[in-house]
């Protein structure tokens, strides 16, 4: 069997199992991250959980750059994120 990414694997599961797996796999993040802990809607959380793709970024890395086609929603669970404004000279 070819290697499947976790997201693809979860998509192949029956709907009820997908919901349970989505909630279980990321329950710590859902419980402790301010955005998710206030959300409270299990259906939305399970949909998000089914699509989570954990990634690691080194200090000083950019999550997005100007002009990027942004088609993902990134959540910082450890560390600090910042928005960098370009410096323009008059």
C-alpha positions in Angstrom: 0.0 0.0 0.0 1.3 3.4 -0.9 2.1 5.9 1.9 -0.9 8.2 2.6 -0.7 11.5 4.4 -2.7 11.8 7.6 -5.2 14.1 5.9 -5.8 11.6 3.1 -6.1 8.7 5.5 -8.7 10.6 7.6 -10.7 11.4 4.4 -11.0 7.7 3.6 -12.7 6.9 7.0 -16.5 6.7 7.4 -18.0 10.1 8.4 -18.7 9.1 12.1 -15.1 7.9 12.5 -13.7 10.9 10.8 -15.5 13.2 13.3 -14.2 11.2 16.3 -10.6 11.0 14.9 -10.6 14.7 14.0 -11.6 15.7 17.6 -9.3 13.1 19.2 -6.1 13.8 17.2 -6.1 17.5 18.1 -7.9 17.6 21.5 -5.0 19.2 23.3 -4.8 22.1 20.8 -8.6 22.5 20.8 -8.7 22.6 24.6 -5.7 24.9 25.2 -5.4 27.3 22.2 -7.4 30.5 22.8 -9.0 30.5 19.4 -10.3 26.9 19.5 -11.2 26.8 23.2 -13.6 29.6 22.7 -15.1 28.1 19.6 -16.9 25.3 21.3 -18.7 23.9 18.3 -17.7 20.2 18.0 -18.8 19.9 14.4 -16.6 22.8 13.3 -13.7 21.5 15.5 -14.0 18.1 13.9 -13.9 19.5 10.4 -10.8 21.5 11.3 -9.2 18.6 13.0 -9.7 16.4 9.9 -7.6 18.9 7.9 -4.9 19.9 10.4 -1.4 19.4 9.0 1.1 20.1 11.8 4.2 21.9 10.6 7.3 23.2 12.3 8.9 26.6 11.5 12.3 27.7 12.7 12.7 31.0 14.6 12.7 33.9 12.1 10.8 32.0 9.4 8.0 33.6 7.5 4.6 31.8 7.4 3.5 34.0 4.5 5.2 36.5 2.2 3.8 39.4 0.4 2.1 38.2 -2.8 1.7 34.6 -1.6 -1.5 32.9 -2.7 -2.9 32.2 0.8 -5.0 29.1 0.7 -4.2 27.8 4.2 -5.1 28.8 7.7 -2.0 28.6 10.0 -2.3 28.4 13.8 0.7 29.1 16.0 0.5 26.7 19.0 4.0 27.3 20.4 6.1 30.5 20.1 5.2 33.9 18.8 4.0 35.1 15.4 4.2 38.6 14.2 3.1 40.7 11.3 6.0 42.6 9.6 5.1 45.9 7.8 7.3 46.8 4.9 9.5 49.9 5.5 8.9 52.6 2.9 11.1 55.7 2.6 9.4 58.9 1.5 
